[in-house]
Structure formats: C-alpha cells, structure tokens
C-alpha cells in the first residue's frame, strides 16, 4: 500500500515543476470525505443487489443519512468535525 502511494505521489505532478500542490495525498487518491461516502454508497448498493439475487430483502444504508444521525449534520467538514468532537 505504501509503495503504491509513493508511486502515485511521485508520478502525480503535472508540469514537473517544484511548485506546491494544495491537495493532500488522501484527497488525490479519493480518501477525502466525499470519496469515502461515494465508495460506501456503491458498496451498499452492491451488497443490496447481491442479497436480492440470493432471495434476501436487504435495505442499503445511506451513508449521508447515517452521518447525519450520528453527528447531527451531513455537511460538517473534517476540520469542523475535529474541532467539535476531537
């Protein structure tokens, strides 16, 4: 995993200059909150489809609704979350 991240960061810059990039490695590979929610929703839907094909009734979890139920807001940024909850 670490080697893969190294390759992504080593080859990721456009232009090859020594400029700074405002995105973190997590953002570049989709580990930001938006990417996490999108992947979670996709997995939940795949589980639902698989369970349905096997004859089960599975209701997929909406990650945005789940986050809202847990912390009271679906739009709380990571920085705001850390300030509020530590």
C-alpha positions in Angstrom: 0.0 0.0 0.0 2.8 2.4 0.9 4.7 1.7 -2.3 1.5 2.4 -4.3 1.0 5.7 -2.6 4.7 6.6 -3.2 4.3 5.8 -6.9 1.1 7.9 -7.1 2.8 10.9 -5.4 6.0 10.5 -7.4 4.2 10.5 -10.7 1.3 12.7 -9.8 2.5 16.2 -10.5 1.6 17.8 -13.8 4.3 20.1 -15.2 7.1 18.6 -13.2 8.0 21.9 -11.6 8.9 22.4 -7.9 5.6 24.1 -7.1 3.5 23.1 -4.2 0.2 21.1 -4.5 -2.6 22.2 -2.3 -4.2 18.7 -2.3 -3.1 16.1 0.2 -2.3 12.5 -0.9 -5.5 11.4 0.7 -7.5 13.8 -1.5 -5.6 12.8 -4.6 -6.4 9.1 -4.1 -10.0 9.6 -3.0 -9.7 9.3 0.7 -11.5 12.6 1.3 -14.9 12.5 2.9 -16.7 12.8 -0.4 -14.8 9.9 -1.9 -15.4 7.8 1.2 -19.1 8.4 1.1 -19.3 7.6 -2.6 -17.5 4.3 -2.2 -19.6 3.4 0.8 -22.8 4.0 -1.1 -21.5 2.0 -4.0 -20.6 -0.9 -1.8 -24.0 -0.8 0.0 -25.8 -0.9 -3.4 -23.7 -3.9 -4.5 -24.5 -5.7 -1.2 -28.2 -5.0 -1.7 -28.1 -6.3 -5.3 -26.2 -9.5 -4.3 -28.6 -10.1 -1.4 -31.6 -9.6 -3.6 -30.2 -12.1 -6.1 -29.9 -14.6 -3.3 -33.5 -14.1 -2.2 -32.9 -11.8 0.8 -34.5 -8.4 1.4 -31.6 -6.0 2.3 -32.1 -2.3 2.7 -28.8 -0.5 1.9 -27.5 2.1 4.3 -27.5 5.7 3.1 -24.0 6.9 4.3 -25.2 10.6 4.3 -28.2 9.8 6.4 -26.1 7.7 8.7 -23.6 10.5 9.2 -26.4 13.0 9.9 -27.9 10.6 12.5 -24.6 10.2 14.2 -23.3 13.8 14.3 -26.3 15.9 13.5 -25.1 17.2 10.2 -24.3 15.8 6.8 -22.3 18.8 5.7 -19.8 19.0 8.6 -16.3 19.2 7.1 -13.5 17.1 8.6 -11.9 20.1 10.2 -15.2 21.1 11.8 -15.8 17.6 13.0 -12.3 17.5 14.6 -13.0 20.9 16.3 -16.3 19.7 17.6 -15.6 16.1 18.5 -11.8 15.9 18.8 
